[in-house]
């Protein structure tokens, strides 16, 4: 483990290398900030009197809360350096010598917006330098409805520095600290903070969770005669666009989410497996619908790829796969379990791996007619008995890590999925739902720059949320509409509602 922990020669600067999937996700970001991640929480804050918190009070208290969070979780103040000679990453932590150093860090990491901006897409257009010792993580505060004390808090950075769950865990802690400052429940004297003791909470790499032991996993047995021919349909450039990234937020209500949970229990599977199956069906149908509308040689090329394909290929699937197979049991590292662990916790601890499932069953389920350009979808029994079953088998297959994965694989028109989980089951924001601080919604976004369609999905407020993200260069508004329509359609079919 020594190679994966922080070391220091002077107790002023601590360093370690990035490894495995965390290093790979930072490398993605070298390519137009690819997969840079943002987690957001919209919070409503009130004074003890019940009046909405003013913007001045909010900004002052947030600054203090951000500094206290750094002391509790020093990983939010890491700096990153990339060495192109050997393609390696180093993260470093500087122990503050005093408040001047803290002021410098706050000035470079806490971003204020004076006006309301559509955070669904605007955030995804922003990029910043992170390869020459800069701070890669930023906290952005945006007004939503100042008169009601509503603000959006967003944590952003290269994905290798922050995963979805940890962005919410940090924001949960930050909202609690912010609430304490506003109510003066735990006033903080910044001059009394003992800088240096926080270095005990600089956690070792999360790669011990996400791939360093993968060499012990046997390669999956190949089916005799099996040929890898994935469905890789062509793309058409969208020349009329106002953003780099386009997004659709699809929310399934409490009744729909409850029904999906019940279906998963009945079929002994997980929300993750079911949603990946539904998303795969929806993506294939949306591609066909868009190609049908465009017509011409684009339609012909799409149909040729559709009919010849033997697999649906998902080059990147992010989630915890460790306990799905006896071939690999994820170790229970104590420091990966809590943000308040005395040894700290890693901010990036997810698995990333490719998935593929049978294209033949997808074609049968969709029931697309090449001649009439119409669909005759299957029923819910076929979805659960074939599509979900095949997806479960794909998830259960022992996976190798993605050390050989190249960002060029993100430049094809394929689905990408990330299952973030049930935030309320993780206990997030529950302690901050008093009359003084309420979190109304959470959002996840990732910057994408190729033809891929990315689905980040999570459960919050008893609802299933899907953040559909795509490059505006390769996905027009009508294509995004097709994707949302197809996702809702196949969700309903899976529930037996169509």
HELIX and SHEET records of a PDB file:
HELIX    1   1 UNK A    2  UNK A    4  5                                   3    
HELIX    2   2 UNK A   20  UNK A   28  1                                   9    
HELIX    3   3 UNK A   55  UNK A   72  1                                  18    
HELIX    4   4 UNK A   74  UNK A   77  5                                   4    
HELIX    5   5 UNK A   99  UNK A  109  1                                  11    
HELIX    6   6 UNK A  122  UNK A  125  5                                   4    
HELIX    7   7 UNK A  146  UNK A  148  5                                   3    
HELIX    8   8 UNK A  159  UNK A  161  5                                   3    
HELIX    9   9 UNK A  164  UNK A  183  1                                  20    
HELIX   10  10 UNK A  190  UNK A  192  5                                   3    
HELIX   11  11 UNK A  197  UNK A  201  5                                   5    
HELIX   12  12 UNK A  206  UNK A  208  5                                   3    
HELIX   13  13 UNK A  214  UNK A  216  5                                   3    
HELIX   14  14 UNK A  254  UNK A  266  1                                  13    
HELIX   15  15 UNK A  271  UNK A  294  1                                  24    
HELIX   16  16 UNK A  296  UNK A  308  1                                  13    
HELIX   17  17 UNK A  322  UNK A  324  5                                   3    
HELIX   18  18 UNK A  334  UNK A  336  5                                   3    
HELIX   19  19 UNK A  359  UNK A  366  1                                   8    
HELIX   20  20 UNK A  380  UNK A  382  1                                   3    
HELIX   21  21 UNK A  383  UNK A  387  3                                   5    
HELIX   22  22 UNK A  388  UNK A  396  1                                   9    
HELIX   23  23 UNK A  407  UNK A  411  5                                   5    
HELIX   24  24 UNK A  430  UNK A  432  5                                   3    
HELIX   25  25 UNK A  477  UNK A  494  1                                  18    
SHEET    1   A 5 UNK A   7  UNK A   8  0                                        
SHEET    2   A 5 UNK A  13  UNK A  17 -1                                        
SHEET    3   A 5 UNK A  88  UNK A  94 -1                                        
SHEET    4   A 5 UNK A  79  UNK A  83 -1                                        
SHEET    5   A 5 UNK A 132  UNK A 135 -1                                        
SHEET    1   B 5 UNK A 110  UNK A 112  0                                        
SHEET    2   B 5 UNK A 138  UNK A 145  1                                        
SHEET    3   B 5 UNK A 150  UNK A 157 -1                                        
SHEET    4   B 5 UNK A  37  UNK A  45 -1                                        
SHEET    5   B 5 UNK A 437  UNK A 446 -1                                        
SHEET    1   C 6 UNK A 245  UNK A 252  0                                        
SHEET    2   C 6 UNK A 463  UNK A 471 -1                                        
SHEET    3   C 6 UNK A 453  UNK A 460 -1                                        
SHEET    4   C 6 UNK A 415  UNK A 422  1                                        
SHEET    5   C 6 UNK A 311  UNK A 319  1                                        
SHEET    6   C 6 UNK A 351  UNK A 358 -1                                        
SHEET    1   D 2 UNK A 368  UNK A 369  0                                        
SHEET    2   D 2 UNK A 374  UNK A 375 -1                                        
END                                                                             
